[in-house]
Amino acid sequence: MTKRTKEILDRLDQVYTTEYKCYLNHENAWQLLIATMLSAQCTDARVNIVTKDLFQKYKSPQDFAEADL
């Protein structure tokens, strides 16, 4: 990371802080990815309702890849 990049990131952290709250329920990175894609289509609350059952049925990216369309 260059010095300039670090300065920019530090300034952004000062303005926006490093604390955040993700409203999408997830247990790992791939679940967050899927939930994020779904959230572009509806509310986070609706995504959390849908993904509760979805992530129970499809427990891995491989499960999604092999799912019947």
Secondary structure, DSSP 8 states (H G I E B T S, - for coil): --HHHHHHHHHHHHHH-S-----S--SSHHHHHHHHHHHTTS-HHHHHHHHHHHHHH--SHHHHHTS--
